[in-house]
C-alpha cells in the first residue's frame, strides 16, 4: 500500500491551502480495524477517483478471526467522491481490491 498527495488545482499557495491524499495499491490492500469496547461503530472510507473515470474497486468486510466474509460492495464512477460506510464491531479486516483502472484507492478513513 502506498500513500500519495495530490494538489488537484496546482500547488497550494496562500493561507487557505488544501491538500488531498490517498492510499492506493495496484492489487489489494487491507485495513485492520480492532474495536475493543464491545460497541458497534460507524466506520467509513472516503473514495475519490481524482485521475480518471474508469477506476473500479470492491470493498470486502471480513471477520478478522475467521476470515468469514461479512459484506462486500463494488464501487465505480466515484470521481466526485463517495463514502463507503458500515456499522462494525470487534475485529474486522477491510479489504480494498482493484477491479478496474490503475489501482484501488481510499482517501480517508472515518469513525463515528
LINSULHU-V49223 format. One record per residue. N is the residue number from 1. OMEGA is omega in whole degrees, 0 to 359 (none if undefined). D_FIRST is the distance of its C-alpha to the first C-alpha in Angstrom with 1 decimal. Layout:
N:OMEGA:D_FIRST / N:OMEGA:D_FIRST
This chain:
1:180:0.0 / 2:178:3.8 / 3:180:6.9 / 4:175:10.1 / 5:180:13.7 / 6:171:16.3 / 7:188:20.0 / 8:182:21.3 / 9:181:24.9 / 10:181:24.7 / 11:181:24.4 / 12:175:25.4 / 13:177:28.9 / 14:185:31.4 / 15:184:31.4 / 16:181:29.5 / 17:177:26.2 / 18:178:23.2 / 19:175:19.5 / 20:178:16.7 / 21:180:13.0 / 22:167:10.0 / 23:183:6.4 / 24:178:5.6 / 25:178:5.0 / 26:179:8.3 / 27:181:9.0 / 28:168:8.2 / 29:186:6.1 / 30:175:8.6 / 31:183:10.1 / 32:181:12.9 / 33:180:16.1 / 34:179:19.2 / 35:189:22.3 / 36:184:25.2 / 37:179:28.1 / 38:181:29.1 / 39:174:28.9 / 40:181:27.1 / 41:172:24.9 / 42:179:23.6 / 43:180:19.8 / 44:174:18.4 / 45:176:15.3 / 46:181:16.2 / 47:174:15.2 / 48:181:16.4 / 49:183:16.4 / 50:193:17.7 / 51:188:17.8 / 52:171:19.5 / 53:185:21.3 / 54:182:20.1 / 55:173:16.6 / 56:180:16.8 / 57:177:14.7 / 58:175:15.7 / 59:181:15.0 / 60:176:16.4 / 61:182:17.7 / 62:168:18.5 / 63:185:20.9 / 64:182:19.0 / 65:185:22.2 / 66:187:23.3 / 67:176:20.3 / 68:179:22.8 / 69:179:21.6 / 70:177:22.9 / 71:175:22.0 / 72:182:20.1 / 73:174:20.3 / 74:178:19.5 / 75:176:18.8 / 76:177:20.0 / 77:180:21.9 / 78:178:20.0 / 79:178:20.7 / 80:178:22.7 / 81:175:20.1 / 82:173:20.4 / 83:175:19.9 / 84:190:18.8 / 85:174:20.7 / 86:168:21.9 / 87:184:24.2 / 88:181:22.8 / 89:178:24.4 / 90:186:23.6 / 91:180:20.5 / 92:173:18.2 / 93:179:14.8 / 94:181:13.3 / 95:177:11.6 / 96:187:10.4 / 97:175:11.3 / 98:174:12.0 / 99:177:15.8 / 100:181:16.8 / 101:188:16.1 / 102:185:13.5 / 103:174:10.3 / 104:184:9.5 / 105:167:9.4 / 106:184:10.4 / 107:178:12.4 / 108:177:13.9 / 109:186:14.6 / 110:175:18.3 / 111:180:20.8 / 112:none:24.5
